[in-house]
Amino acid sequence: MSLEDEVRTLREKLAQVERKAQAAEDHNAIVDLQNSYGFYVDKSQWDQVADLFARDATLEINARGRFFGQDRIRDYMHHFGPAQDGVLMNHIQLQPVVHVAPDGQTAHCRCRAMMQVGRLNGEALWGEAIYENDYVREDGVWKIATLRAYQTFYTPFDKGWNKEVLPLMTAFDDFPPDELTQEYPVFPQHFVPPFHYRNPVSGRA
């Protein structure tokens, strides 16, 4: 092998390493972005939440409808009101499966949230949802392009999902969405939110 060929080979290997390193950084950035969403929601920091979204983002939680654009997402978040003593809003982000596009400009993530929602001396619920989210690199920063949360269940904390579950949460009467959500089954019915990826071993859809 000539010196020129060796240099070419080394350059190709270096480019591969750089691509893998960038992909790893992007993966971590997206996981951090999604985890940040959970922490901000926990404490009703609605402007911080909205800032995580791209300008033309879409938000769709449970069957409350779709909201288009960062401004509408901000309004939706503020609809839940300011932080209050005695209110619990934990949204624990878990189990991320991230895929970054080869061009490093878009990505997808499937993850879940375990929720503790309630008010002291009032309603208290356990909940769980699965996210199928899209992300975009906007102005050089990863942001949420589409947040889609599928409600799995909500149940009174003192009864549990083996005794009582709540129906699918639908649109607010006093805050209509930009577009309605098609309803889907929730526990105890069986429903699998669509995967954005194939089985990583078998390739099965």
C-alpha positions, 0 to 999 in steps of 0.5 A: 500500500502506498503512503497516499493510500494509507493516508486515505484509509486513515482519513476514512477511519477518522471520519467514521470515528468522528461520525460515531462520536457525534452520534453519541453526543446527539444521543446524550443531548436528546436524552438530556432534553427529554429528561429536562422536559420531565423536571420542568413539568414537575415544578410547573415551569411552563416557560422552561417547558415551552422553550424546549420546543422548536418553533413549528413543534407539535404537542399532543398529550393523551387525547387532548388534541394537537397544538401547533407551534411553540406559542400555542404549546406555551399557552397550553402549558400555562393552562395548568396554572402556576406552581402551588404548595400541596400540588404534586406533578412528577413526570419521571422519564424512563427507558429512552430508545433514541435513533438519530438520522444519518444527517444528524439533523433529526431524531426519534425517541420512544420512552415512557413517563411514570406520573404522580399527580395530585393535591394534598387532601384532594385527588391523587393519581398514579399514571403512565404514558408512552412517548413517541417523539421527534426532535430537530436540530434548530439553530444548532440546538436539539429541540422537541419537534413533536411530542406525542404522549399516549396515556396507558392508565391513570388510577387513584393511588389508594386503589391501584390499577387492579381495582379502578382506572380512569378513562382516556383524558380528552380535550379541555372544554375551556381550552380547545385544541388546534386539531382533535385527537383520534381516541384510542384504548387505554388500560385495561384494554390492550393497545400498543402505540406505534413504534418508530423503529424496527426490532433491533435484532430481527428487523421485524416491524 
